[in-house]
């Protein structure tokens, strides 16, 4: 798993660097992609040193306070990730359903406000256990920490039900609803286009760009929920039926959920045209630099032999 997290860290750093530096990627919508990459990066940067060292030792090494900080940070970044996916689905819905509103919704000011609200929302829910509403505790395999899903106290039960609705259910409903409406609107538009084959080239090009971006967003969302739904199911099982069946059954969903941070940068590079183009430019420059260095080194060694 350390290699997986290293790949995730490097991949998200590359996406953030490209999106921040490449001129063609400095668009309002890419602020959301950067925000998602920051959450993925945060999960790995804070979990990598603590959980890996604890895994090698076979037990949690950083005490009760370290467990609380670890759990709060992991939960905060996770909430921000799903919030960002919900915002992306809404922005895509507006862009495709009401193109005249697209420029207003994707205004940098509104995107920045949405991102800020997402972080505030995430901080409030993740800090609640630190203030006494439920708690963070060790997971069954004793090498990482999470929300206390196992306590039967009123505080823990009320918090767990609340976060399942407010930090998973609501976002999932928004995402499913938006993409279902996009699919329905797209089907109607396809029928209209078939009835009117003659359309302008620019309109077709814009449609292809929107479709490519939509496909990328849908794949990111599907991969995210494929990774997190087993953990959500395990949490519900623990919430209603008590302790999970065995340690192996609790380890696997947690590992799968944390692996979701690896997928996003790969999807961006493969499907986002501008990110792929910027990555190719960087790879070309790096390879050219390596070749030039080899030439200089070989010529220097030849001169020294003479």
Secondary structure as a PSIPRED ss2 file (coil, helix, strand):
# PSIPRED VFORMAT (PSIPRED V4.0)

   1 X C   1.000  0.000  0.000
   2 X H   0.000  1.000  0.000
   3 X H   0.000  1.000  0.000
   4 X H   0.000  1.000  0.000
   5 X H   0.000  1.000  0.000
   6 X H   0.000  1.000  0.000
   7 X H   0.000  1.000  0.000
   8 X H   0.000  1.000  0.000
   9 X H   0.000  1.000  0.000
  10 X H   0.000  1.000  0.000
  11 X H   0.000  1.000  0.000
  12 X H   0.000  1.000  0.000
  13 X H   0.000  1.000  0.000
  14 X H   0.000  1.000  0.000
  15 X H   0.000  1.000  0.000
  16 X H   0.000  1.000  0.000
  17 X H   0.000  1.000  0.000
  18 X H   0.000  1.000  0.000
  19 X H   0.000  1.000  0.000
  20 X H   0.000  1.000  0.000
  21 X H   0.000  1.000  0.000
  22 X C   1.000  0.000  0.000
  23 X H   0.000  1.000  0.000
  24 X H   0.000  1.000  0.000
  25 X H   0.000  1.000  0.000
  26 X C   1.000  0.000  0.000
  27 X C   1.000  0.000  0.000
  28 X H   0.000  1.000  0.000
  29 X H   0.000  1.000  0.000
  30 X H   0.000  1.000  0.000
  31 X H   0.000  1.000  0.000
  32 X H   0.000  1.000  0.000
  33 X H   0.000  1.000  0.000
  34 X H   0.000  1.000  0.000
  35 X H   0.000  1.000  0.000
  36 X H   0.000  1.000  0.000
  37 X H   0.000  1.000  0.000
  38 X H   0.000  1.000  0.000
  39 X H   0.000  1.000  0.000
  40 X H   0.000  1.000  0.000
  41 X H   0.000  1.000  0.000
  42 X H   0.000  1.000  0.000
  43 X H   0.000  1.000  0.000
  44 X H   0.000  1.000  0.000
  45 X H   0.000  1.000  0.000
  46 X H   0.000  1.000  0.000
  47 X H   0.000  1.000  0.000
  48 X H   0.000  1.000  0.000
  49 X H   0.000  1.000  0.000
  50 X H   0.000  1.000  0.000
  51 X H   0.000  1.000  0.000
  52 X H   0.000  1.000  0.000
  53 X H   0.000  1.000  0.000
  54 X H   0.000  1.000  0.000
  55 X H   0.000  1.000  0.000
  56 X H   0.000  1.000  0.000
  57 X H   0.000  1.000  0.000
  58 X C   1.000  0.000  0.000
  59 X C   1.000  0.000  0.000
  60 X C   1.000  0.000  0.000
  61 X C   1.000  0.000  0.000
  62 X C   1.000  0.000  0.000
  63 X H   0.000  1.000  0.000
  64 X H   0.000  1.000  0.000
  65 X H   0.000  1.000  0.000
  66 X H   0.000  1.000  0.000
  67 X H   0.000  1.000  0.000
  68 X H   0.000  1.000  0.000
  69 X H   0.000  1.000  0.000
  70 X H   0.000  1.000  0.000
  71 X H   0.000  1.000  0.000
  72 X H   0.000  1.000  0.000
  73 X H   0.000  1.000  0.000
  74 X H   0.000  1.000  0.000
  75 X H   0.000  1.000  0.000
  76 X H   0.000  1.000  0.000
  77 X H   0.000  1.000  0.000
  78 X H   0.000  1.000  0.000
  79 X H   0.000  1.000  0.000
  80 X H   0.000  1.000  0.000
  81 X H   0.000  1.000  0.000
  82 X H   0.000  1.000  0.000
  83 X H   0.000  1.000  0.000
  84 X H   0.000  1.000  0.000
  85 X H   0.000  1.000  0.000
  86 X H   0.000  1.000  0.000
  87 X H   0.000  1.000  0.000
  88 X H   0.000  1.000  0.000
  89 X H   0.000  1.000  0.000
  90 X H   0.000  1.000  0.000
  91 X H   0.000  1.000  0.000
  92 X H   0.000  1.000  0.000
  93 X H   0.000  1.000  0.000
  94 X H   0.000  1.000  0.000
  95 X H   0.000  1.000  0.000
  96 X H   0.000  1.000  0.000
  97 X H   0.000  1.000  0.000
  98 X C   1.000  0.000  0.000
  99 X H   0.000  1.000  0.000
 100 X H   0.000  1.000  0.000
 101 X H   0.000  1.000  0.000
 102 X H   0.000  1.000  0.000
 103 X H   0.000  1.000  0.000
 104 X H   0.000  1.000  0.000
 105 X H   0.000  1.000  0.000
 106 X C   1.000  0.000  0.000
 107 X C   1.000  0.000  0.000
 108 X H   0.000  1.000  0.000
 109 X H   0.000  1.000  0.000
 110 X H   0.000  1.000  0.000
 111 X H   0.000  1.000  0.000
 112 X H   0.000  1.000  0.000
 113 X H   0.000  1.000  0.000
 114 X H   0.000  1.000  0.000
 115 X H   0.000  1.000  0.000
 116 X H   0.000  1.000  0.000
 117 X H   0.000  1.000  0.000
 118 X H   0.000  1.000  0.000
 119 X H   0.000  1.000  0.000
 120 X H   0.000  1.000  0.000
 121 X H   0.000  1.000  0.000
 122 X H   0.000  1.000  0.000
 123 X H   0.000  1.000  0.000
 124 X H   0.000  1.000  0.000
 125 X H   0.000  1.000  0.000
 126 X H   0.000  1.000  0.000
 127 X H   0.000  1.000  0.000
 128 X H   0.000  1.000  0.000
 129 X H   0.000  1.000  0.000
 130 X H   0.000  1.000  0.000
 131 X H   0.000  1.000  0.000
 132 X C   1.000  0.000  0.000
 133 X C   1.000  0.000  0.000
 134 X C   1.000  0.000  0.000
 135 X C   1.000  0.000  0.000
 136 X E   0.000  0.000  1.000
 137 X E   0.000  0.000  1.000
 138 X E   0.000  0.000  1.000
 139 X C   1.000  0.000  0.000
 140 X C   1.000  0.000  0.000
 141 X C   1.000  0.000  0.000
 142 X C   1.000  0.000  0.000
 143 X C   1.000  0.000  0.000
 144 X C   1.000  0.000  0.000
 145 X E   0.000  0.000  1.000
 146 X E   0.000  0.000  1.000
 147 X E   0.000  0.000  1.000
 148 X C   1.000  0.000  0.000
 149 X C   1.000  0.000  0.000
 150 X C   1.000  0.000  0.000
 151 X C   1.000  0.000  0.000
 152 X C   1.000  0.000  0.000
 153 X C   1.000  0.000  0.000
 154 X H   0.000  1.000  0.000
 155 X H   0.000  1.000  0.000
 156 X H   0.000  1.000  0.000
 157 X H   0.000  1.000  0.000
 158 X H   0.000  1.000  0.000
 159 X H   0.000  1.000  0.000
 160 X H   0.000  1.000  0.000
 161 X H   0.000  1.000  0.000
 162 X H   0.000  1.000  0.000
 163 X H   0.000  1.000  0.000
 164 X H   0.000  1.000  0.000
 165 X H   0.000  1.000  0.000
 166 X H   0.000  1.000  0.000
 167 X H   0.000  1.000  0.000
 168 X H   0.000  1.000  0.000
 169 X H   0.000  1.000  0.000
 170 X H   0.000  1.000  0.000
 171 X H   0.000  1.000  0.000
 172 X H   0.000  1.000  0.000
 173 X H   0.000  1.000  0.000
 174 X H   0.000  1.000  0.000
 175 X H   0.000  1.000  0.000
 176 X H   0.000  1.000  0.000
 177 X H   0.000  1.000  0.000
 178 X H   0.000  1.000  0.000
 179 X H   0.000  1.000  0.000
 180 X H   0.000  1.000  0.000
 181 X H   0.000  1.000  0.000
 182 X H   0.000  1.000  0.000
 183 X H   0.000  1.000  0.000
 184 X H   0.000  1.000  0.000
 185 X H   0.000  1.000  0.000
 186 X H   0.000  1.000  0.000
 187 X H   0.000  1.000  0.000
 188 X H   0.000  1.000  0.000
 189 X H   0.000  1.000  0.000
 190 X H   0.000  1.000  0.000
 191 X H   0.000  1.000  0.000
 192 X H   0.000  1.000  0.000
 193 X H   0.000  1.000  0.000
 194 X H   0.000  1.000  0.000
 195 X H   0.000  1.000  0.000
 196 X C   1.000  0.000  0.000
 197 X C   1.000  0.000  0.000
 198 X C   1.000  0.000  0.000
 199 X C   1.000  0.000  0.000
 200 X C   1.000  0.000  0.000
 201 X H   0.000  1.000  0.000
 202 X H   0.000  1.000  0.000
 203 X H   0.000  1.000  0.000
 204 X H   0.000  1.000  0.000
 205 X H   0.000  1.000  0.000
 206 X H   0.000  1.000  0.000
 207 X H   0.000  1.000  0.000
 208 X H   0.000  1.000  0.000
 209 X H   0.000  1.000  0.000
 210 X H   0.000  1.000  0.000
 211 X H   0.000  1.000  0.000
 212 X H   0.000  1.000  0.000
 213 X H   0.000  1.000  0.000
 214 X H   0.000  1.000  0.000
 215 X H   0.000  1.000  0.000
 216 X H   0.000  1.000  0.000
 217 X H   0.000  1.000  0.000
 218 X H   0.000  1.000  0.000
 219 X H   0.000  1.000  0.000
 220 X H   0.000  1.000  0.000
 221 X H   0.000  1.000  0.000
 222 X H   0.000  1.000  0.000
 223 X H   0.000  1.000  0.000
 224 X H   0.000  1.000  0.000
 225 X H   0.000  1.000  0.000
 226 X H   0.000  1.000  0.000
 227 X H   0.000  1.000  0.000
 228 X H   0.000  1.000  0.000
 229 X H   0.000  1.000  0.000
 230 X H   0.000  1.000  0.000
 231 X H   0.000  1.000  0.000
 232 X H   0.000  1.000  0.000
 233 X H   0.000  1.000  0.000
 234 X H   0.000  1.000  0.000
 235 X H   0.000  1.000  0.000
 236 X H   0.000  1.000  0.000
 237 X H   0.000  1.000  0.000
 238 X H   0.000  1.000  0.000
 239 X H   0.000  1.000  0.000
 240 X H   0.000  1.000  0.000
 241 X H   0.000  1.000  0.000
 242 X C   1.000  0.000  0.000
 243 X C   1.000  0.000  0.000
 244 X C   1.000  0.000  0.000
 245 X C   1.000  0.000  0.000
 246 X C   1.000  0.000  0.000
 247 X H   0.000  1.000  0.000
 248 X H   0.000  1.000  0.000
 249 X H   0.000  1.000  0.000
 250 X H   0.000  1.000  0.000
 251 X H   0.000  1.000  0.000
 252 X H   0.000  1.000  0.000
 253 X H   0.000  1.000  0.000
 254 X H   0.000  1.000  0.000
 255 X H   0.000  1.000  0.000
 256 X H   0.000  1.000  0.000
 257 X H   0.000  1.000  0.000
 258 X H   0.000  1.000  0.000
 259 X C   1.000  0.000  0.000
 260 X H   0.000  1.000  0.000
 261 X H   0.000  1.000  0.000
 262 X H   0.000  1.000  0.000
 263 X H   0.000  1.000  0.000
 264 X H   0.000  1.000  0.000
 265 X H   0.000  1.000  0.000
 266 X H   0.000  1.000  0.000
 267 X H   0.000  1.000  0.000
 268 X H   0.000  1.000  0.000
 269 X H   0.000  1.000  0.000
 270 X H   0.000  1.000  0.000
 271 X H   0.000  1.000  0.000
 272 X C   1.000  0.000  0.000
 273 X H   0.000  1.000  0.000
 274 X H   0.000  1.000  0.000
 275 X H   0.000  1.000  0.000
 276 X H   0.000  1.000  0.000
 277 X H   0.000  1.000  0.000
 278 X H   0.000  1.000  0.000
 279 X H   0.000  1.000  0.000
 280 X H   0.000  1.000  0.000
 281 X H   0.000  1.000  0.000
 282 X H   0.000  1.000  0.000
 283 X H   0.000  1.000  0.000
 284 X H   0.000  1.000  0.000
 285 X H   0.000  1.000  0.000
 286 X H   0.000  1.000  0.000
 287 X H   0.000  1.000  0.000
 288 X H   0.000  1.000  0.000
 289 X H   0.000  1.000  0.000
 290 X H   0.000  1.000  0.000
 291 X H   0.000  1.000  0.000
 292 X H   0.000  1.000  0.000
 293 X H   0.000  1.000  0.000
 294 X H   0.000  1.000  0.000
 295 X H   0.000  1.000  0.000
 296 X H   0.000  1.000  0.000
 297 X H   0.000  1.000  0.000
 298 X H   0.000  1.000  0.000
 299 X H   0.000  1.000  0.000
 300 X H   0.000  1.000  0.000
 301 X H   0.000  1.000  0.000
 302 X H   0.000  1.000  0.000
 303 X H   0.000  1.000  0.000
 304 X H   0.000  1.000  0.000
 305 X H   0.000  1.000  0.000
 306 X C   1.000  0.000  0.000
